[in-house]
Amino acid sequence: MADATISWDAANNRGDWSMSGPLLTTGNDLQTAIIISIFSDRMAQPGDVIPDGSGDPRGWWADDTVPIGSRLWLLRRAKQTKETLQKAYDYLAEALQWMVDDGVVGRFDISTQWVRTSVLGAQITAYKPDGTLLTTGRYTWAWEGIN
């Protein structure tokens, strides 16, 4: 059975369920797994600074040996710098690593950039273990950083 498809809505900077008439579309499991992996909040690690000062580490309470999501949310108020882009890259790589570990993907190529003021962008390309291209996606989202 295939998973419900989540598609990236670039115009509104969000993922959304794909519909076929009144029914959820299925398939595109890898693309859905990528979107869930990068846009779900992974639990903060000890030593991470929580941007809103609440101390709430977010994440899923039932995370076990393989946490779900990314720590991109920790960069919410970060300045738009090269260092922030590097952290975004690191958090994306961390969020996607489970697919490499499980053998679903051979490797990912990830690039991050400031698309324009207050908009962070990433391009993620997935390859099979034999090096064959699987999928490429471009993702942008509004940034609440301090300029």
C-alpha positions as CSV (number, residue, x, y, z in Angstrom):
1,M,0.0,0.0,0.0
2,A,1.4,3.4,-0.9
3,D,1.5,6.4,1.4
4,A,-0.6,9.5,0.9
5,T,1.2,12.0,-1.2
6,I,2.4,15.3,0.3
7,S,3.4,17.9,-2.4
8,W,5.4,21.1,-1.8
9,D,3.3,24.2,-2.6
10,A,6.1,26.7,-3.5
11,A,3.6,29.6,-3.9
12,N,2.6,29.3,-0.2
13,N,5.8,27.8,1.2
14,R,4.1,24.7,2.7
15,G,3.4,21.1,2.1
16,D,-0.1,19.9,1.5
17,W,-2.0,16.7,0.8
18,S,-2.4,15.9,-2.9
19,M,-5.9,15.2,-4.0
20,S,-7.4,13.4,-6.9
21,G,-11.0,14.6,-6.9
22,P,-12.4,13.7,-3.4
23,L,-9.6,11.2,-2.7
24,L,-6.1,11.5,-1.4
25,T,-3.4,10.8,-4.0
26,T,-1.0,8.0,-3.2
27,G,2.5,7.3,-4.4
28,N,5.6,9.6,-4.5
29,D,6.6,8.0,-1.2
30,L,10.2,9.4,-1.4
31,Q,9.1,13.0,-2.0
32,T,6.6,12.7,0.9
33,A,9.3,11.2,3.2
34,I,11.7,14.1,2.3
35,I,9.0,16.7,3.1
36,I,8.1,15.1,6.4
37,S,11.8,14.7,7.3
38,I,12.7,18.3,6.7
39,F,9.6,20.2,7.8
40,S,8.6,18.2,11.0
41,D,10.3,19.6,14.1
42,R,13.0,17.3,15.5
43,M,13.6,17.4,19.2
44,A,16.3,19.9,20.2
45,Q,19.5,18.4,21.5
46,P,21.0,19.3,24.9
47,G,22.9,22.6,24.4
48,D,20.6,23.8,21.5
49,V,19.3,27.3,22.1
50,I,15.5,27.4,21.9
51,P,14.7,30.5,19.8
52,D,11.6,31.6,21.7
53,G,13.2,31.1,25.1
54,S,10.4,28.7,26.3
55,G,12.7,25.7,26.8
56,D,10.2,23.6,24.8
57,P,12.4,21.1,22.8
58,R,9.6,20.3,20.4
59,G,9.9,17.0,18.5
60,W,7.8,13.9,18.9
61,W,7.6,12.4,22.4
62,A,7.9,8.9,21.1
63,D,11.2,9.4,19.2
64,D,13.4,6.4,19.8
65,T,16.7,5.6,18.2
66,V,15.8,7.4,14.9
67,P,14.4,10.9,15.6
68,I,11.8,12.3,13.2
69,G,12.1,15.7,11.5
70,S,14.7,18.4,11.4
71,R,16.1,21.1,13.7
72,L,15.6,23.9,11.1
73,W,13.1,25.4,13.6
74,L,16.0,26.3,15.8
75,L,17.1,28.8,13.2
76,R,13.9,30.7,13.3
77,R,15.4,33.9,14.6
78,A,18.9,33.4,13.3
79,K,20.6,36.2,11.2
80,Q,20.8,35.7,7.5
81,T,24.4,34.8,7.3
82,K,26.7,32.1,5.7
83,E,26.9,30.5,9.1
84,T,23.1,30.1,9.2
85,L,23.1,28.6,5.7
86,Q,25.7,26.1,6.9
87,K,23.6,25.2,10.0
88,A,20.5,24.8,7.7
89,Y,22.6,22.5,5.5
90,D,23.7,20.5,8.5
91,Y,20.1,20.2,9.8
92,L,18.8,19.1,6.4
93,A,21.6,16.4,6.1
94,E,20.8,15.2,9.6
95,A,17.1,15.0,8.9
96,L,17.6,12.9,5.7
97,Q,20.3,10.6,7.0
98,W,17.9,7.9,8.0
99,M,17.0,7.2,4.4
100,V,20.7,6.6,3.6
101,D,21.1,4.4,6.7
102,D,18.0,2.4,5.6
103,G,19.4,2.0,2.0
104,V,16.4,3.8,0.5
105,V,18.7,6.5,-0.9
106,G,22.4,6.1,-1.8
107,R,23.2,9.8,-1.2
108,F,21.7,13.3,-1.2
109,D,23.1,16.4,-2.7
110,I,21.9,19.4,-0.7
111,S,22.5,23.1,-1.3
112,T,21.1,26.1,0.7
113,Q,20.9,29.7,-0.2
114,W,19.1,33.0,0.6
115,V,16.7,33.3,-2.2
116,R,15.8,36.8,-1.2
117,T,15.4,38.8,2.0
118,S,13.7,36.6,4.6
119,V,13.5,33.5,2.3
120,L,15.7,30.5,2.8
121,G,15.9,28.0,-0.1
122,A,17.2,24.5,-0.4
123,Q,17.7,22.2,-3.3
124,I,17.7,18.5,-2.4
125,T,18.6,15.8,-5.0
126,A,18.3,12.1,-4.1
127,Y,20.3,9.3,-5.8
128,K,19.9,5.5,-5.7
129,P,22.8,3.5,-4.2
130,D,24.0,2.9,-7.8
131,G,24.1,6.7,-8.5
132,T,21.0,6.9,-10.6
133,L,18.9,10.1,-10.0
134,L,15.8,9.5,-8.0
135,T,14.3,12.9,-7.4
136,T,15.1,16.6,-7.1
137,G,13.1,19.1,-5.1
138,R,13.4,22.9,-4.5
139,Y,12.0,24.2,-1.2
140,T,11.7,27.7,0.1
141,W,10.2,29.0,3.2
142,A,9.8,32.4,4.9
143,W,12.4,33.2,7.4
144,E,11.7,35.1,10.6
145,G,15.4,35.9,11.1
146,I,17.0,39.0,12.3
147,N,18.7,40.9,9.5
